[in-house]
Amino acid sequence: MSSTEIFRRARDFLIQHRTDYATAYRDFTWPVLDRFNWALDWFDVIAEGNERTAVHLVEEDGSEVKVSYAQLADRSNRVAMYLRHHGVKRGDRVLMMLPNCIQIWEVMLATMKMGVAVIPASSLLTPEDLADRIERGRVGHVITDKAGSEKFSGLAGTWQRHVVGGPAPGWSSFEQAYGEWPAFIPHGDSLPAEPILLYFTSGTTRKPKLVIHTQLSYPVGHLSTMYWLGLMEGDVHMNVSSPGWAKHAWSNFFAPFNAGATVFLYNYARFNGGKLMEVLSTHRVTTLCAPPTVWRMLILEDLTKYPVKLREVLSAGEPLNPEVIEKVRAAWGVTIRDGYGQTETTAQVGNSPGQLLKPGSMGRPLPGYQVALLDEEGHSAPEEGEICISLSPRPTGIMAGYDGDDNLNDFVTRHGYFHTGDVATRDAEGYITYVGRADDVFKSSDYRISPFELESALIEHEAVAEAAIVPSPDDVKGLVPKAFIILKPGLAPTRALALEIFRFLRLRLAPYKRVRRLEFSDLPKTVSGKIKRVELRKRELQRGPSGARRELEFWQDDFGELK
């Protein structure tokens, strides 16, 4: 049986049982592939003669770009020939920094066909970030747009330069690729362990790590993501995610193309919830995945005004608060399904289609993943523990490792499990609920405090847009929970509002969990939009218990006994 048919059988099994979790989880096995190149053996096969739209880009001014499966296969062949003629060869590394434009899909497919590894990069990176990625990533070639080329202008190196939408001095015009011959023949077979994607992590707690994914780990591994998303052939799938980050590849590339769906994107300069929902309705988007920040902004609109055709709605990146889920369900009659995974993996845990959802839960382990909660010694933790993935057998969707860091690779795979560094609880029915990063959970007066639980309570207040909880030093309790809060637009931080929030939390949290201090403040974030709690925590711990109060900081003790 060919590699294509082996892969197709595994895919078809998950689509057939998309709403039958018990069967899908029990009977799914990862396809065993000795030789496999997803771009050649899957995408090009389903693209032959296929005029269904593969990628549909809509700009803020209403202009559109539509490219069919057949056209994208042809274009990627031409790009592969262009890169080959410019000296790019199997095993090379290409840094790609592009906005949402069709060239992203062309480059991703072309480099996979060639056995070349891509390092996706966000356009928000600084020249210093890029210099670090070029050096540590051992980059030989850079593909960017005209705006991006300016960030590279002061960076030294012998790497080759290719610009999209040029011209730019010293850069080769990427558009030359479209004049190349469209018949691409690979130089040799693609091996399963061959790297095709290298992702720098977002760096919320330490210097970004370099994650290696292979011809199997993301292309085949994202069968689990396809299952979680609930995608089927012919769907129009929109994922709100910035290029350069792993979630973009998850839901804008591998999962929809595994299913045979259309990737739909709406490019905008500033977020406008009403306009986004108009686009969803006009273009009959069937499945939507967006981060919690977007969902929180969408519910500020009157959702009932927009006749969307959504069958599946999803959230990922950070846990979504239950009250947001309820507001969307009340307006649209669909339930946001949460899911969990990392740059290092595909979707591991999720609420799959047609299954019972429990408020606040991320769901259950997805097909192909055996998940355990372990304590620090590697023993089963029945109530609360680190989310760990069994490596017997090793799931296809786990990375090959961190580039150049054998010690870290050994550490995250100790005890026969892949350790995620995230803490969760699991109930009797197998539903997993996120608690926080292992280094975010802290003790106050000998009680364990989960930042996420407190943040979820804060978000329920009508004035709070976003919040982050960190430990703050206290002379008596050692550490107490402190909230950094961003208010919704148009609201001003005041002492009266602080008192109102303290009273609000008093009614919703047990005494030992209550926020003791709050500060109205901006939240430091990574370029991918995740809150850098480590920076807030460091700021608080450095200040110490007797540090000076900040201007917009309030302590519960300031208000005496709350009524």
N, C-alpha and C positions, 0 to 999 in steps of 0.2 A: 504494500500500500504506500502511496506517495506521502511525502510530508504534508502536502496540502490537504489530503483527505484525512490524515490523522488529526490535523488541527481542526478541520471542519467538523469532524465527529464530536470532538470535545466542545466546540462552540455550539453546535446544534443541540447537544444534550442540555446545556445550560439554558438556552432559549426555550426549549421544549418544556423545561421544568422551572420557568422563571417565577411562577407563583407557588411552586411546590417545594418549599425550603427543605423539608425532611428528606425527600428523595434526592434533591440536588446535592445537599451536603453529604448524605450517606454514600452516594454512588459515584460522585464526580472524582475523576483522577486526572492529574495533569498529563497532557500528551507527551509521550517519549519521542524525542526527535534528535537523531544523530547528526543530521545535516538540515539546517533550516535558515532561510533568509526571509523574514516576514515580508519585506518589501517586494521581493521577487516571487516567493512561493505562496503568498496570500494576496497582498494588495494587487499586484499585476494580474493575478489570475481572475479575481472577481471584477477587475476593471476592464477586462477585454470586452469591447463592444458595449460597455455599460455607460449609458448616457445619463444615469441618475446623478444629481448634483452631489458632489463629494464635499465641497467647501463653498459656503455662501457668506460673503462679507458685505455688511451694510454699514456705510459711513454715516456720520451725523448729518451731513447735508443731503442724505437720501440716495447718493450714488451707490452702486452695487457692483460686486464682482462675483460671478458664478463660474465654477469650474467643475466639470463632470469627472467621474472616476476615470474614464478613458483619457480625458484631456490631462488629468493630473499624472497618470502613468507616463504619458508621452512627454510632458514637461520635465518630470523628474529624470527620465532617461537623458534628455538633452542637458540638464544640469550636471548629471554624472559625467557625461562626455566632456563638458566644459571644464569641470574640476580636474578630470584626468589629464586633459591637455595642459592644465596649469600646474602639473606636477603633484597633485594630490593622489596618494596611493594608500592601499590597505594598511591599516594600523596607524595612520596619521590622526591628528586631533585638530578639529576645526572649532573655533569659538564663533558662535552665531548670536549676534545681538540685533534683533529686529523687532519692530512693533508688529501688531497683528496684520500681516500682509500675506499674500498667497505664497510668497517666496519661502516662508517658514516650512510649509508642507512640502514644497519642492525640494528644499535642501534636506529635510529629514529623510525623505524617501530616497533621494539620490545617494546620500552618504551611507545609508543602510545597505543599499545595493552594492556599494563599493567596499564595504567592510571598514568604513572610516567612522571614527567616534566624534560625536558632536558635543560640545559644551555649551548648552543654552545659557544666555546671560540676559538679565533684565536691563532695559534701557535706563533704569534709575541708578545703575551703578556709577560710582565715581571713577575717574582715571586711576586712583589708587587701588580701588577694588579690581579694576581690569588688569592692572599690572600684576597684582597678586595672582589672579586667575591664569594669566598668560604664563607666569613663571611656574606655579605649582601644577598647572594643567599641562605643561609642556606643549603649548599651542604652536602649531606650524602655520596655521591659516586663520584669517579672520574674515567673516562676512557680516557686514552691517549696512545701515543706510547712511545717507549723507549727514544727517544730524549726529549719528553715532560716530562717524569717522572723525569728527572734531575732537571727541574724547580720547581718541587714540593718537592724536597728532604729536603729543609730546612723549610718547612711549617708545623706548628703544627696542630693537629686536629685528631679527631677520625674517620674521613671519610674513607670509604673503597677504596682500590686502585686496578684498573684493567688495565693491560698494553697489548697493541696490538703489536705483533711482538717482544715480550720479548726475554729472561727473564730479569727481573729487581728485585733486592733484595727488599723484602717486598711487592711486587706487585703480584696479582693473574694473571695468564695467561689467557687472553681473549680467546685464541684459544681453551680452554677447552669447550667453548660453542658448537663447532661443533660436539661434541660427545653426546650432549643432545638429548632427545627424541623430535621429531619435532611436536608433537601434543600439541598445547597450548590451554588451556581453561581459559578464563578470570575470575577473581574473581569479579563478579557483573557487572552491566551495567555501561556504560560511560555516564556521564551527560554533557550537552552542556557547562556548566560553568567550567568544570574540566580543570585545567591548564595542557598543554602538552609542551609548549615552553616558555622559559624565556630568553629574549635577553637584554644584556646590550647595550645601544646605543653607538655610536662612540665617543661621548663626544667632539664635535667641539666647544661648547660654555659653557659647565659646566661639572661637574662631571657626568659620565655616569649614566643614569637612567635605571631602571630594568623594562622592558616591559613584561606584561603577556599576552600570547596567549592561547586560549582554544581549546577544541576538535572541535569547529566550526570556530573560527575566522581566522585561517590560512588554515586549510584543505579545508573548504568550501569557505572561503573568497577569496582564490586564483582562484576561477572561473573567477574573473575579470582580474586577471593576465594572465590566460590562453587565455582569449579573446583578450587582448591587444597583447600578443605575436603572436596570430594567429595560435596556435598549433592545430594539428589534429592527429588522431590516425595514427601511423606508422611513424611520423616525427622523424628525428634525430636532437635533439636540443642540441646546445652547449651554455653554459653560462660561461663567464669569470668572476669568482668571487671566493674569498677566503673563505674556510670554517670558520665558526664562526660568520659570518655576515648574516643578514636577507636575503639579496639578494640571497645568496646561497640556502636558503630554498625556496625562491620565484621560482627560475628558474631551480634549480637542483633537486627539489624534488616535491613540490605540483603541480605546473602548468603542467609540462610534464606528471606526473602520473595521474592527472585528465584527461588529453587528451588521455592517452594510448600511449605516445611517448617514444622514447629512450633518456635517458640522456647520453650525450657524453662529456667526459672531456679529456683534454690534459694537462698533468703535465710537467712543465718545470722549470729549475732552473733560467734561465735568458731569458727575453723576446726576441724573434726573429721573426719579422713580416713575413719574407719569409717562415720560417719553419712552423709557425702557419697556413699560407694560404695553404701550401702543405698538411698539415694534414686535413684541411677543405675539400680540393679537393679529396684527396685519400679516405676519409671515407664518402664522399657524405653527408656531413652535410647539412640539409635543412633549419634550422633556427639558427640564431646566435645573441646573446645578449652580448654586451661588454660595459664597462664604457667608457666615453669620452677619458680618457688617452690612452686606447688601440687603439681606432679609430684614434686618432691623430698620434700615432706611425705607424699604418698600412698604412696610406696614404703617409708615407715617402718612401714606396716601390712602385714598378711598379705593380699596381693591375691587369693590363691587362695580366700579365704573368701567372695568376693562374686561371684555368677553374673551378671555384667553382660552386656548384649546389644550391646555396642559393635562397630560395623563400622569406624568411622574414629576415630582419636585423634590429636590435634594439639597443637602447642605454638607459642607466638609471644611476642614481647616482648623476649626476650634469647635467645641460643643455648642449647640444651639439651645437657647433658653426655651423651655416648654411653652411659655406664654406667646412667643412669636409663632410657634407651630399652630397654636390654637386660633390665632387671628387669621392666618392664611386659610386654615381649614374652614373656618366660619364663612369666609368670603368666597372661596373658590371651590370648596367641596373636595379638595385634595390635601393630603397630609405630607408635610415635609419629612422626608426620611433621612435621618442622620447616618453618617458613615465615618469610618476611621481608617487611616493608613498613614504612611510616612513617605518621605522622599526615598527612603531605603527599600520600600516595599510597594506593592500594589494595595488595593483595598483589602484589609484584613478582617474587619468587623463592620457590619452594617445591618440596617433594617431593610430587608429585601422586599420586593413587591408582594402585596397580598397578605402580609403577615401582621400579626398583632403588634402594635407599637406601645411601648411603655414610656410615659413622659420622662424625659431626661436621659433615657438610655440610648446608647449608640447602636444597639442591636445585638446580634449573635455572630459568632465566627462565620465567615463566608466560605463557600466551597473551596477546598484545597488548603485551608488553614486550620491547624489544631492549636487553639489558644489556651494557655494556662496562666493563672495568676500566682506568682511566686514571691516568697520573702527574700531577704538579702542573702540567705544561705542557699537559695535555690530550691527550697521546699515549698510545697503547695500551701497557699495562703487562702483559706476558705472564705474569709470575709473581705479582705482588701489586700491587693498585692500588685506587683509590676506586671504589665501586660507582656507576656513572653510567648514566642511561637516555637512549637516543637520543630526540631530539625531532623526528626526521624518519622517519616521521610522529610527531606528538605523541600519546602514549597518552591515552585518555579519562580514565584513573584518576589523573592528576596534578592537583594543586590548581591553581586559577586564579592563586594567588600569595599572598605575605604581605601582609596589609592595611597600607597606608600605609608600605611600605618598598621603594621602587623600586630602591635600591642593592642591597639584599639579593636582590631578585628577579633583577636582572641578574647578580649574582655566582653564584647557584645554577644559572643556565641558561647559563653561559658555554660556549664551545666547541661549542655545538649540542647539549648534553646537560644533563639535570637531575642535579645533583651531590647525592648523599645525605649526604656527610660520613662514610660508613662505609667501612672498608677490608676487602678480601677477597682470596682467591686463587681460581683456577679451574683445574681439571684438564683433561686432554685430552678428556674426554667431556662437558665443559660443566658439571660440578657445582661450585657456588660454596660456599666455606667462609669463614665470618665470621672476621675477625681482630680488629677493634675499631674504635672511633671514631678518626677520623684524628688527633684531638688526644689520644687515649689511648695510642697506640703511641709507644714511646720507645726510645732507644738506650742501651745499657750496654756500655762498652768496645767501641764501634763495632758492636755487634750489635743488630739490631732486636728488641725484646721485645713480644710480643702479650699483653696482660693476660688475654684470654680463654683462651689456651692454658694459661697457668699456673693460672688459676682452675679450669679443667676438671680438671687434675691434682689440685689441692687437694680438690675435691669428692669425689674417689674415696676419700679417707681416711674411715674409718668414724666419726670424731668430728666432722667438719666439716659444718655445715649450709649455710653460705654464706660466700663469700670475695670479696674485691676486691683487685686488684693495682694498685699505683701506684708511680711512681719515687720513690726516697728518696735524698737527696744523700749522696755518699760522697767522701772525700778522695782516694782513689786512682782509682776507676772512674768518677767523675763522678756517675753515677746507678746504683742497683742496685734490683732488684725487691723490693718490700715487700708482705706480705700482711696485710690486716685480716681477721680471722676471727671468725665467729659459730659457737659450738659447738652441737651437738645438745642437746636438753633433758636435764637431769640430769647433764651433764658440767661439771667445773670446770676453769678454766684453770690450768695448772701448768707449771713449768720442765720436768718430765719429759715432759709431753705435747708441749711445744714441740720438744724433742729428738726425740721419736718422729716428729713431722710432718716435721722437717728430714730425718731418715733416710729416711722414706717418699718424699719428693720426690727425694732423691739417686738412687733406683733408677729414677725415671721421667722425669727431665729431663736434657738435656745440660748440661754444666757451666756454659756461658755463660748458660743460661736459669734457673738455679736461684734460688729465693727465698732472699735473703740475710738478710732480717729479717721478723719477723712480730709482730703485736700482736693479742691477744684484745680485741675491741672491738665495740661496736655499729656498724652501717653507716648513715650518713645516706642517706635515701631521699626521692624526690619523693613527692607525695601519690598518684601512680599506682603507686608501689612500685618504681621503678627506682633503682638505686644511684647516688648522686651522687659518682662518682669524682672529679669536679672539685674537690669540697670536701676529699676526702682528699688529693688531689695537692697542693692549695694548702697544706694543713696541713703536709705533709712538706717542701715546698720552702721555706716560710717558716722552718721550724726550722733548716735548714742542716745541713751535715755534722757540726758539733760541738755540735748541740743536745742537751739533756738527754734521757736515756732515760726512757720512760714506765714506769709500774708493771708493766704486763703486756706489755711489749715485750721480745722476745728476738732476739739476733743469732746467725747461724750461727757467727760467729767465737768466740762465747762457749764453744762446745763443742769447740774444737780440731778435729782431723781426725776427721770422722765415720766411724764403722765400720758 
